[in-house]
Every structure is written in C-alpha cells, then in structure tokens.
C-alpha cells in the first residue's frame, strides 16, 4: 500500500509538471481530438512508461469493446475514481434525420477533465470518429445522415476523481416547416397507400389554418418554384451541405423565388389545398428527396421530444461496493423487459458505476458490465455471517482469482466477516477491518 501511495505521488508530480507545460514538442503534431492530444502529451512526458499511464492508454481502447447498450433519451449520474483508471462507453442507435445532443456536467467543475469521443459504426462494422470534445466544451451535437449506431466514450484525465451527469437526447435535425402557434396536426404519414394502393405517400401531411405560413426548415437555396398535377403550387429547396431536397406542396401562394438564399424561418409560401388536395382541408405536403428517391421526413421534423427518465436511484452508492439482495439478473439496459445478460446468485458483489432512472450501472469483479435495479442491491457494511477459515482459505487476494496478488496471509481457524461472493470466491473482512477475497471452499 505504501509503495502504491509513493507511486501515485510520483505520478501526480509528473502530471503536475506535465499540465503546467503549455508549449513543447507535442504542439508540432496535429491531434485529431482532445483525447489524442492528451495521449500524445502523456507519451512526450514519459508517463506512458508508468503502470498507471499504460493502464490509461489500454483502458481507452478496451472500454470500446465493453460498451453498454442504451436507448435514447438517456440520463445517468456517475463517479470516476482516479485509483481505478476508469472510463465508460455507450452504444446507441439513431434514425436518419434525427439530431443527437450530448451534454455532460461534472463536479468539480474545474481541474477535472473528461474527454468525450463519438464514433459512427459503419455498415462493415468499422468505426469512424465523427465528434470529440473535452469538458471545457461540454456538449456535442450530431446530425444522423443515415440509420446508424454510434459509440460514445467518456474518459477522465489521470489522477482526477469526480462525479458527472451525462444526458443524451434526440430531436429533429430540421426546423418544423410550418409557422404555427398551436400543436401541429400531422396526418397521413410516409409510406401509406394512395389511389387504391397504386402508389405510396412520399411525405407527411401537416394540417393547419388556410394561409398559415410555410417556412424554410434550414438555411439553403430555393431550387424550384413550380406547379404540378399532384402537388399543385410547390416550392423546393436544398439545405446547405446536404444531399437531399425539401419539397413543399399544396401551397395557395408561392412567395420564395428560384435561386433565393433563405434562412431558417423565412416564409416560402402560404398553406392551401392546390393540386390533388382540392377536396381536403388546407395542409402542407412535406417531403424529402435524395438521389435514390423519397425518404421519410418525419424524424427530420418530429416536434415531439421525449425526455429521459429522472434519476431515482440514490447517488450515495456511486463508486461503492454492493451485493445483490437475492437471486436476480444483470440486464442489458436500464428498462423493464430488458434482455438478461447473466444470472446473479444472492449476495453477488458488484461495483456501482452510475445511476440511471431506478437502476444502477454496475460492474462485476470479472469486468462484465450491465444494469441492476437499485431495489435489488444492499451495502456490504453489514456482514452476511461470521466465517471460520480453513487451511484452504488463509490467502487473501485483491481480486477473486487464484492468480491475483496476495494481500496478506490469514490464520487458520480465525473468524472473518463474510460480505458477499463472486464465482468461487468470498469477499471478506478480517479482524483488522481489511477487505479482500478468499477461496469459497
């Protein structure tokens, strides 16, 4: 223990010197992210040669293969303990047209940096880094151009402990195409049958009062102002930097001009019932077209925003060792009906990483991570029972493994407090209040 404290003090001194240097050879290299810049500084300062420095680098890669699956919107509060060299990763899926908003708050607000990196998972399962930030810039926004899965990694600096709250929301990437003071009434969604099922609806219909302003959903260029049999009076525009065109139909009046540069909220026309909408109530047919045809515009403009459930689990248990009350499961997600990952016998030991709604994100001693309902765990402060040690139980390990380091040798016949178990090992507390693992048999 004294040797570990000495190593931590030496490494802390190196990091203090390292963080005080704002210039140096590292600035000759262009980093792709704040995380990579920090990693290169570690190497330049020689900290990659230390055990903790190597552990930080290894963790940054290994955590990506052990991501928890989450469903958006999502919110958790967690704690990063410096001595554990921690990191977290999350995998989630987003629909084309949605905007991902990632917000991270932390305590302490200063001198506790957390690096955020987001990868897009491509069709061949390779990954592409698409966004990065540190917590000086504590938010990220990403527009999903395809139906994709993403990976998010959070990793704090070395020797920095603190709590954080992560919130990931989704919303529309485009502004709503109708200027209205009431709740939008969207009917006839994308893909429903038209004309006795001889064709499919290539957009959504938004109903409102006659001559309600129809507005630009993005900054861009008006590419066409015309009239056709189905759409009646129409306006088309191309958003800046995008490979699709927005289509506004059934207008009673066109206001925009071809070639006009427009900003979000600029009026393109007035709602009507021209074209094949003459027998319906006034509405806007809103569509999105790519080079391969029409795509569903609803996720691009959906005005309904889901809110992540509030955190109900006690945050006092963050970074604590707990045990399961009785036989239960470690689940894939923090929601009822989630897929069970593992059976957990009663008194299974878990480390609590974060709280999400009425669940805890927990890690088993073998590194497996998942979710358990907060009502199903207890602190280990109260012993399950007293245990008298046999000759096979005198070695106290720092991990539940026969290849782990031996913390101390205990005496045959001595009594210890049994706190919990994992696999074929017991977590115990000896008469000197020291905690470790012994063989269960």
C-alpha positions as CSV (number, residue, x, y, z in Angstrom):
1,X,0.0,0.0,0.0
2,X,2.8,2.4,0.9
3,X,4.6,1.6,-2.4
4,X,1.3,2.3,-4.3
5,X,0.9,5.7,-2.5
6,X,4.5,6.6,-3.3
7,X,4.0,5.7,-7.0
8,X,0.8,7.8,-7.1
9,X,2.6,10.7,-5.5
10,X,5.4,10.4,-8.1
11,X,3.0,10.2,-11.0
12,X,1.0,13.1,-9.6
13,X,4.1,15.2,-9.5
14,X,4.8,14.3,-13.1
15,X,1.3,15.1,-14.2
16,X,1.5,18.5,-12.4
17,X,4.7,19.3,-14.3
18,X,3.1,18.0,-17.5
19,X,-0.1,20.0,-17.1
20,X,1.8,23.2,-16.3
21,X,3.6,23.0,-19.7
22,X,1.5,24.7,-22.4
23,X,4.1,24.5,-25.1
24,X,6.6,22.0,-26.3
25,X,7.4,19.4,-28.9
26,X,3.8,18.0,-28.8
27,X,2.4,21.1,-30.4
28,X,4.3,20.2,-33.6
29,X,1.8,17.4,-34.2
30,X,-1.8,17.9,-35.2
31,X,-4.1,15.9,-32.9
32,X,-7.4,14.6,-34.2
33,X,-9.2,15.1,-30.9
34,X,-8.5,16.4,-27.4
35,X,-8.2,12.8,-26.2
36,X,-5.5,12.1,-28.7
37,X,-3.7,15.3,-27.8
38,X,-3.7,14.3,-24.1
39,X,-2.5,10.8,-25.0
40,X,0.4,12.3,-27.0
41,X,1.3,14.6,-24.1
42,X,1.4,11.5,-21.8
43,X,3.9,9.9,-24.2
44,X,6.0,13.0,-24.6
45,X,6.2,13.4,-20.8
46,X,7.2,9.7,-20.5
47,X,4.1,8.8,-18.5
48,X,3.3,6.0,-20.9
49,X,6.2,4.1,-19.3
50,X,4.4,4.1,-15.9
51,X,2.0,1.4,-14.9
52,X,-0.9,3.9,-14.5
53,X,-0.1,5.7,-17.7
54,X,-0.1,2.3,-19.6
55,X,-3.4,1.4,-17.9
56,X,-5.0,4.7,-19.0
57,X,-4.0,4.0,-22.6
58,X,-5.1,0.4,-22.5
59,X,-8.5,1.3,-20.9
60,X,-9.2,3.9,-23.7
61,X,-9.2,1.1,-26.2
62,X,-10.6,-1.8,-24.1
63,X,-13.7,0.1,-22.9
64,X,-14.9,0.4,-26.5
65,X,-15.4,-3.4,-26.7
66,X,-17.4,-3.4,-23.5
67,X,-20.0,-0.7,-24.2
68,X,-23.4,-0.8,-22.6
69,X,-26.4,-0.7,-24.9
70,X,-28.6,2.3,-24.1
71,X,-31.9,3.6,-25.5
72,X,-32.3,7.3,-26.2
73,X,-33.1,9.6,-24.5
74,X,-30.8,8.5,-21.7
75,X,-29.5,10.1,-18.5
76,X,-27.1,8.9,-15.8
77,X,-25.1,10.2,-12.9
78,X,-21.8,8.5,-12.2
79,X,-18.5,8.8,-10.4
80,X,-15.0,8.4,-11.8
81,X,-12.5,7.3,-9.1
82,X,-8.9,8.1,-10.1
83,X,-7.4,5.0,-8.4
84,X,-9.5,2.7,-10.7
85,X,-8.3,4.4,-14.0
86,X,-11.9,4.5,-15.2
87,X,-13.7,5.1,-18.5
88,X,-17.3,4.4,-19.8
89,X,-18.7,3.7,-23.2
90,X,-22.2,3.5,-24.6
91,X,-23.7,2.2,-27.8
92,X,-27.0,3.6,-29.2
93,X,-29.0,3.7,-32.5
94,X,-30.4,6.8,-34.1
95,X,-32.8,7.3,-37.0
96,X,-31.8,9.2,-40.2
97,X,-32.8,12.8,-39.8
98,X,-32.5,13.0,-36.0
99,X,-30.2,15.3,-34.2
100,X,-28.2,13.8,-31.2
101,X,-27.5,16.2,-28.4
102,X,-24.9,15.1,-25.8
103,X,-24.5,17.1,-22.6
104,X,-22.0,16.5,-19.8
105,X,-21.8,18.3,-16.4
106,X,-19.2,17.5,-13.8
107,X,-18.2,18.2,-10.2
108,X,-15.7,19.6,-9.6
109,X,-16.2,22.0,-12.5
110,X,-12.5,22.8,-12.8
111,X,-9.4,20.7,-12.7
112,X,-11.4,17.6,-13.6
113,X,-11.4,17.0,-17.4
114,X,-13.4,14.3,-19.1
115,X,-12.8,13.6,-22.8
116,X,-15.8,12.8,-25.0
117,X,-15.5,11.0,-28.3
118,X,-18.2,9.7,-30.7
119,X,-17.8,7.1,-33.4
120,X,-20.2,6.2,-36.1
121,X,-20.4,2.4,-36.7
122,X,-20.4,1.8,-40.4
123,X,-22.1,-1.0,-42.4
124,X,-18.9,-3.2,-42.3
125,X,-18.8,-2.7,-38.5
126,X,-15.7,-0.5,-38.7
127,X,-15.8,2.8,-36.9
128,X,-15.3,6.4,-37.9
129,X,-14.6,9.2,-35.3
130,X,-17.1,12.0,-36.0
131,X,-17.1,14.2,-32.9
132,X,-14.9,15.0,-29.9
133,X,-14.8,17.4,-27.0
134,X,-13.3,17.9,-23.6
135,X,-15.4,19.3,-20.8
136,X,-14.3,22.8,-21.4
137,X,-16.7,22.3,-24.3
138,X,-19.2,20.1,-22.5
139,X,-21.7,19.5,-25.3
140,X,-21.8,17.8,-28.7
141,X,-24.5,17.9,-31.5
142,X,-24.5,15.4,-34.4
143,X,-27.0,15.1,-37.2
144,X,-27.7,11.5,-38.3
145,X,-27.5,11.2,-42.1
146,X,-28.2,7.5,-42.1
147,X,-29.9,5.0,-39.7
148,X,-26.8,4.3,-37.7
149,X,-25.4,3.0,-34.4
150,X,-22.9,5.1,-32.5
151,X,-20.3,4.7,-29.8
152,X,-19.7,7.3,-27.1
153,X,-16.6,7.1,-24.8
154,X,-16.1,9.2,-21.6
155,X,-12.6,9.1,-20.1
156,X,-11.2,11.4,-17.4
157,X,-7.6,12.6,-17.0
158,X,-5.2,10.5,-14.9
159,X,-5.4,11.1,-11.1
160,X,-8.6,13.1,-11.3
161,X,-11.7,12.0,-9.4
162,X,-15.2,13.5,-9.7
163,X,-18.9,13.0,-10.4
164,X,-20.7,13.7,-13.7
165,X,-24.1,13.7,-15.2
166,X,-24.5,12.6,-18.8
167,X,-27.6,13.3,-20.8
168,X,-28.2,12.2,-24.4
169,X,-31.3,13.4,-26.2
170,X,-32.6,13.2,-29.8
171,X,-34.7,15.7,-31.7
172,X,-35.3,16.8,-35.3
173,X,-32.4,18.0,-37.3
174,X,-34.6,20.4,-39.3
175,X,-36.9,23.1,-38.0
176,X,-40.7,22.5,-38.3
177,X,-41.8,23.6,-41.8
178,X,-45.0,25.4,-40.6
179,X,-45.2,28.5,-38.6
180,X,-47.9,27.7,-36.1
181,X,-48.9,28.8,-32.6
182,X,-50.8,25.6,-31.9
183,X,-49.8,21.9,-31.6
184,X,-49.0,20.6,-35.1
185,X,-51.5,18.1,-36.5
186,X,-49.6,15.6,-38.6
187,X,-51.6,13.0,-40.5
188,X,-51.1,10.6,-43.4
189,X,-47.5,9.5,-42.7
190,X,-44.8,8.4,-45.1
191,X,-45.5,5.1,-47.0
192,X,-49.3,4.8,-46.5
193,X,-51.3,3.7,-49.6
194,X,-52.6,6.2,-52.1
195,X,-55.1,5.8,-55.0
196,X,-56.3,2.3,-54.1
197,X,-52.7,1.4,-53.1
198,X,-51.4,2.0,-56.6
199,X,-48.7,4.3,-55.1
200,X,-47.2,5.2,-51.7
201,X,-47.4,8.6,-49.9
202,X,-43.9,10.2,-50.2
203,X,-44.1,12.6,-47.3
204,X,-46.2,13.7,-44.4
205,X,-49.3,16.0,-44.3
206,X,-49.4,18.8,-41.8
207,X,-52.8,20.4,-41.3
208,X,-53.4,24.0,-40.1
209,X,-55.4,27.1,-41.0
210,X,-55.7,28.4,-44.6
211,X,-52.7,30.7,-45.4
212,X,-50.6,29.5,-42.5
213,X,-47.0,30.5,-43.4
214,X,-44.9,27.6,-44.7
215,X,-41.3,28.2,-43.8
216,X,-37.7,27.2,-44.6
217,X,-36.7,24.3,-42.3
218,X,-33.0,25.0,-42.9
219,X,-30.6,27.6,-44.3
220,X,-30.3,26.9,-48.0
221,X,-31.2,27.7,-51.6
222,X,-34.6,27.6,-53.3
223,X,-34.1,25.4,-56.3
224,X,-37.6,25.4,-57.8
225,X,-40.9,27.2,-57.7
226,X,-43.4,25.5,-59.9
227,X,-46.8,23.8,-60.3
228,X,-47.7,20.2,-61.0
229,X,-50.8,18.0,-61.0
230,X,-50.4,16.2,-57.7
231,X,-48.6,18.9,-55.6
232,X,-50.3,22.0,-57.1
233,X,-48.2,25.0,-56.2
234,X,-44.9,23.8,-54.9
235,X,-41.5,25.1,-53.7
236,X,-38.3,23.0,-53.4
237,X,-35.2,24.0,-51.6
238,X,-31.7,22.4,-50.9
239,X,-30.3,22.8,-47.3
240,X,-26.7,23.9,-47.1
241,X,-24.3,21.0,-47.1
242,X,-26.9,18.3,-47.6
243,X,-27.6,15.7,-50.3
244,X,-31.3,16.0,-50.2
245,X,-34.1,18.4,-51.3
246,X,-37.1,19.6,-49.3
247,X,-40.4,19.6,-51.1
248,X,-43.4,21.8,-50.0
249,X,-46.7,21.2,-51.8
250,X,-50.4,22.2,-52.0
251,X,-49.5,25.9,-51.4
252,X,-52.1,28.5,-52.1
253,X,-49.4,31.1,-52.7
254,X,-45.7,30.9,-53.5
255,X,-43.6,33.6,-52.0
256,X,-40.0,32.4,-52.5
257,X,-38.2,32.8,-55.8
258,X,-35.9,30.3,-57.6
259,X,-32.3,30.8,-56.7
260,X,-33.1,32.7,-53.5
261,X,-30.9,32.2,-50.5
262,X,-33.1,31.6,-47.4
263,X,-32.6,31.2,-43.7
264,X,-34.4,29.0,-41.2
265,X,-37.9,30.5,-40.6
266,X,-38.1,32.5,-43.9
267,X,-41.5,32.2,-45.5
268,X,-41.6,30.2,-48.7
269,X,-45.4,30.3,-49.2
270,X,-48.8,30.1,-47.7
271,X,-50.7,26.9,-46.9
272,X,-53.5,25.9,-49.2
273,X,-55.2,23.0,-51.0
274,X,-54.0,23.1,-54.6
275,X,-53.2,20.1,-56.8
276,X,-54.9,16.9,-55.7
277,X,-55.8,18.4,-52.3
278,X,-58.7,20.4,-53.5
279,X,-61.3,18.3,-51.6
280,X,-59.3,18.2,-48.3
281,X,-58.7,20.7,-45.5
282,X,-55.8,23.1,-46.1
283,X,-52.5,21.3,-45.4
284,X,-48.8,21.1,-46.3
285,X,-47.5,18.0,-48.0
286,X,-43.8,18.0,-46.8
287,X,-41.3,15.6,-48.5
288,X,-37.6,14.9,-48.6
289,X,-36.0,13.6,-51.8
290,X,-32.5,12.2,-52.3
291,X,-30.8,10.9,-55.5
292,X,-32.4,7.5,-54.8
293,X,-35.9,8.7,-54.2
294,X,-38.1,9.8,-51.3
295,X,-37.2,9.2,-47.7
296,X,-39.3,9.5,-44.5
297,X,-39.3,13.2,-43.4
298,X,-40.9,12.6,-40.0
299,X,-37.7,12.0,-38.0
300,X,-36.3,15.2,-39.6
301,X,-39.1,17.4,-38.2
302,X,-40.8,15.4,-35.5
303,X,-41.9,18.1,-32.9
304,X,-42.4,15.5,-30.1
305,X,-39.4,15.5,-27.7
306,X,-39.0,12.5,-25.4
307,X,-37.5,13.3,-22.0
308,X,-35.1,10.9,-20.2
309,X,-36.5,9.4,-17.0
310,X,-35.3,11.2,-13.9
311,X,-32.6,9.6,-11.8
312,X,-34.4,7.9,-8.8
313,X,-31.6,5.7,-7.6
314,X,-29.5,7.0,-4.7
315,X,-26.3,8.6,-5.9
316,X,-24.8,7.9,-2.5
317,X,-23.9,4.5,-3.8
318,X,-21.8,5.7,-6.7
319,X,-18.3,4.1,-6.6
320,X,-19.5,1.8,-3.8
321,X,-19.3,-2.0,-3.5
322,X,-22.7,-3.5,-3.0
323,X,-24.2,-7.0,-3.1
324,X,-27.4,-8.4,-4.6
325,X,-30.2,-9.0,-2.1
326,X,-31.3,-12.3,-3.6
327,X,-31.1,-14.2,-6.9
328,X,-31.5,-11.7,-9.8
329,X,-30.1,-10.8,-13.2
330,X,-27.6,-8.3,-14.7
331,X,-29.6,-6.7,-17.5
332,X,-28.6,-5.3,-20.9
333,X,-30.5,-2.0,-20.5
334,X,-32.0,0.2,-17.8
335,X,-35.6,-0.6,-18.6
336,X,-38.3,-3.2,-17.8
337,X,-38.2,-6.1,-20.1
338,X,-34.6,-5.7,-20.9
339,X,-32.6,-8.7,-22.0
340,X,-30.9,-10.5,-19.1
341,X,-27.1,-10.8,-19.5
342,X,-26.2,-13.0,-16.5
343,X,-27.8,-14.8,-13.6
344,X,-26.7,-13.3,-10.3
345,X,-26.8,-15.5,-7.2
346,X,-27.8,-13.9,-3.9
347,X,-25.0,-11.8,-2.4
348,X,-23.1,-11.3,-5.7
349,X,-20.6,-8.5,-5.3
350,X,-21.0,-5.5,-7.7
351,X,-19.2,-2.2,-8.1
352,X,-21.7,0.7,-8.8
353,X,-20.5,2.9,-11.7
354,X,-23.6,5.1,-12.3
355,X,-27.3,5.6,-11.5
356,X,-29.9,5.8,-14.3
357,X,-33.6,6.1,-13.6
358,X,-34.4,3.4,-10.9
359,X,-31.3,1.3,-12.0
360,X,-27.6,1.1,-11.3
361,X,-25.0,0.5,-13.9
362,X,-22.7,-2.0,-12.3
363,X,-19.5,-3.9,-13.0
364,X,-18.9,-7.4,-11.8
365,X,-15.5,-8.4,-10.5
366,X,-14.7,-10.0,-13.9
367,X,-15.3,-6.7,-15.7
368,X,-18.8,-7.6,-17.1
369,X,-21.0,-4.5,-17.0
370,X,-24.7,-4.1,-17.1
371,X,-27.7,-2.8,-15.2
372,X,-29.4,-4.0,-12.0
373,X,-32.5,-2.5,-10.3
374,X,-31.4,-0.3,-7.4
375,X,-34.0,-2.1,-5.1
376,X,-32.2,-5.4,-5.6
377,X,-28.9,-4.4,-4.0
378,X,-27.6,-3.8,-0.5
379,X,-24.5,-2.3,1.0
380,X,-21.8,-4.7,2.3
381,X,-21.3,-2.8,5.5
382,X,-23.4,-5.5,7.3
383,X,-21.9,-8.9,7.2
384,X,-23.9,-11.9,6.0
385,X,-22.4,-14.0,8.8
386,X,-19.2,-14.9,10.5
387,X,-16.9,-17.4,8.8
388,X,-14.2,-19.6,10.3
389,X,-11.2,-20.0,8.0
390,X,-10.0,-23.4,6.8
391,X,-6.5,-24.2,5.6
392,X,-7.5,-23.5,2.0
393,X,-8.8,-20.0,2.9
394,X,-5.8,-18.3,4.5
395,X,-4.6,-16.4,1.5
396,X,-6.4,-13.0,1.0
397,X,-6.3,-11.9,-2.6
398,X,-7.0,-8.4,-4.0
399,X,-9.2,-9.9,-6.8
400,X,-11.4,-13.1,-7.0
401,X,-8.8,-15.1,-8.8
402,X,-6.1,-17.5,-7.8
403,X,-3.6,-15.6,-10.0
404,X,-4.3,-12.3,-8.2
405,X,-1.9,-10.6,-5.9
406,X,-1.9,-11.9,-2.3
407,X,-2.7,-9.0,0.1
408,X,-1.9,-11.0,3.3
409,X,-1.9,-14.4,4.9
410,X,-4.6,-15.1,7.4
411,X,-4.6,-17.6,10.3
412,X,-6.3,-21.0,10.1
413,X,-9.3,-21.0,12.4
414,X,-9.6,-17.2,12.6
415,X,-13.1,-15.7,12.2
416,X,-13.9,-13.2,9.5
417,X,-17.0,-11.3,8.3
418,X,-18.5,-12.7,5.1
419,X,-19.6,-9.7,2.9
420,X,-20.5,-11.4,-0.4
421,X,-19.3,-13.7,-3.1
422,X,-18.4,-14.0,-6.8
423,X,-17.8,-17.2,-8.7
424,X,-15.9,-19.5,-6.3
425,X,-14.6,-16.7,-4.0
426,X,-15.8,-14.9,-0.9
427,X,-15.4,-11.2,-0.2
428,X,-14.4,-11.0,3.5
429,X,-13.3,-8.5,6.2
430,X,-10.8,-9.6,8.7
431,X,-10.4,-8.6,12.3
432,X,-8.3,-5.6,11.3
433,X,-11.1,-4.3,9.0
434,X,-9.1,-5.2,5.9
435,X,-11.2,-6.4,2.9
436,X,-10.2,-9.0,0.3
437,X,-11.0,-12.2,-1.4
438,X,-10.6,-15.8,-0.3
439,X,-11.5,-19.2,-1.7
440,X,-15.1,-20.1,-1.1
441,X,-14.1,-23.8,-0.5
